[in-house]
Amino acid sequence: MKLSEIAGYKNNPHYQAANTIFKNPPEDAGPLAKYTGEYQRSDQLAIWEKHMTDNGFHHLGTGDYGSVYEKEGYPWVFKIMKDDPGFMYYMKYSKENQNNPNVPRVRGDFIKINETTFVIRIEKLSPMSNTFFNNEFNNIVPIMRMFSKREMEDLDQDYQEILLRFKDKFPGVFKIIYDMAKTHYLLDISSRNMMMRGDVPVITDPVFE
């Protein structure tokens, strides 16, 4: 089955499947929900993964709040997310800052499945190696977290100098961190939420609530 825009039309079978799977509450809770008395987001994401892989999509990964898929020949990946306002905030920020090479390229708007579930299309990126992250970012992460709670002038001189060197080398990354630090979300910078566009690091999901 050829992929048409998952978000485009409410008669699209993938949209219809998502609307059913992510209902709140779902029409069919399934055996795990009957056992626990709850219907967890992870259960819905697992059912969605089966739907997508059964229909020719490749599952790239699942986190606490969503999962990502690609299909051969299509230039974008699709991320579905549930109960993830931090990621939605960052995607809106990314769309408004597409001139920053360190934000992901985003296509179109969010596709609303229901009040808590959305789909978005993002450029295909490559994993960031642990070596690259450790060489360029690992030592700066504790200072980033400290920076998120203080202004630059409130940091020790040594930390200020480290941050300024980092800003000179990765001005786009520094701007993202600075802007996210001013929100009410918590910073989360690690190799799990950074990827690569060629040799350019891209921050994919830097905050959580």
Secondary structure as the mmCIF struct_conf table of DSSP 4:
data_model
#
loop_
_struct_conf.conf_type_id
_struct_conf.id
_struct_conf.beg_label_comp_id
_struct_conf.beg_label_asym_id
_struct_conf.beg_label_seq_id
_struct_conf.end_label_comp_id
_struct_conf.end_label_asym_id
_struct_conf.end_label_seq_id
HELX_LH_PP_P HELX_LH_PP_P1 LYS A 2 GLU A 5
TURN_TY1_P TURN_TY1_P1 ILE A 6 GLY A 8
TURN_TY1_P TURN_TY1_P2 LYS A 10 ASN A 11
HELX_RH_AL_P HELX_RH_AL_P1 PRO A 13 ILE A 21
TURN_TY1_P TURN_TY1_P3 PHE A 22 PHE A 22
BEND BEND1 ASN A 24 PRO A 25
BEND BEND2 GLU A 27 GLU A 27
HELX_RH_AL_P HELX_RH_AL_P2 GLY A 30 THR A 36
BEND BEND3 GLY A 37 GLU A 38
HELX_RH_AL_P HELX_RH_AL_P3 ARG A 41 ASP A 54
TURN_TY1_P TURN_TY1_P4 ASN A 55 GLY A 56
HELX_LH_PP_P HELX_LH_PP_P2 PHE A 57 PHE A 57
STRN STRN1 HIS A 58 THR A 62
BEND BEND4 ASP A 64 TYR A 65
STRN STRN2 GLY A 66 GLU A 70
TURN_TY1_P TURN_TY1_P5 GLU A 72 GLY A 73
BEND BEND5 PRO A 75 PRO A 75
STRN STRN3 TRP A 76 LYS A 82
BEND BEND6 ASP A 83 ASP A 83
HELX_RH_AL_P HELX_RH_AL_P4 PRO A 85 GLU A 96
TURN_TY1_P TURN_TY1_P6 ASN A 97 ASN A 99
BEND BEND7 ASN A 100 ASN A 100
TURN_TY1_P TURN_TY1_P7 PRO A 101 ASN A 102
BEND BEND8 VAL A 103 VAL A 103
HELX_LH_PP_P HELX_LH_PP_P3 PRO A 104 ARG A 105
STRN STRN4 VAL A 106 LYS A 112
BEND BEND9 ILE A 113 THR A 116
STRN STRN5 THR A 117 GLU A 123
STRN STRN6 SER A 126 PRO A 127
HELX_LH_PP_P HELX_LH_PP_P4 MET A 128 SER A 129
HELX_RH_AL_P HELX_RH_AL_P5 ASN A 130 GLU A 136
TURN_TY1_P TURN_TY1_P8 PHE A 137 PHE A 137
HELX_RH_3T_P HELX_RH_3T_P1 ASN A 138 ILE A 140
HELX_RH_AL_P HELX_RH_AL_P6 VAL A 141 PHE A 147
TURN_TY1_P TURN_TY1_P9 SER A 148 LYS A 149
BEND BEND10 ARG A 150 ARG A 150
HELX_RH_3T_P HELX_RH_3T_P2 MET A 152 ASP A 154
BEND BEND11 LEU A 155 LEU A 155
HELX_RH_AL_P HELX_RH_AL_P7 GLN A 157 LYS A 169
HELX_RH_AL_P HELX_RH_AL_P8 PRO A 171 ALA A 181
TURN_TY1_P TURN_TY1_P10 LYS A 182 LYS A 182
BEND BEND12 THR A 183 TYR A 185
STRN STRN7 LEU A 186 LEU A 187
BEND BEND13 SER A 190 SER A 190
HELX_RH_3T_P HELX_RH_3T_P3 SER A 191 ASN A 193
STRN STRN8 MET A 194 ARG A 197
TURN_TY1_P TURN_TY1_P11 GLY A 198 ASP A 199
STRN STRN9 VAL A 200 ILE A 203
STRN STRN10 VAL A 207 PHE A 208
#
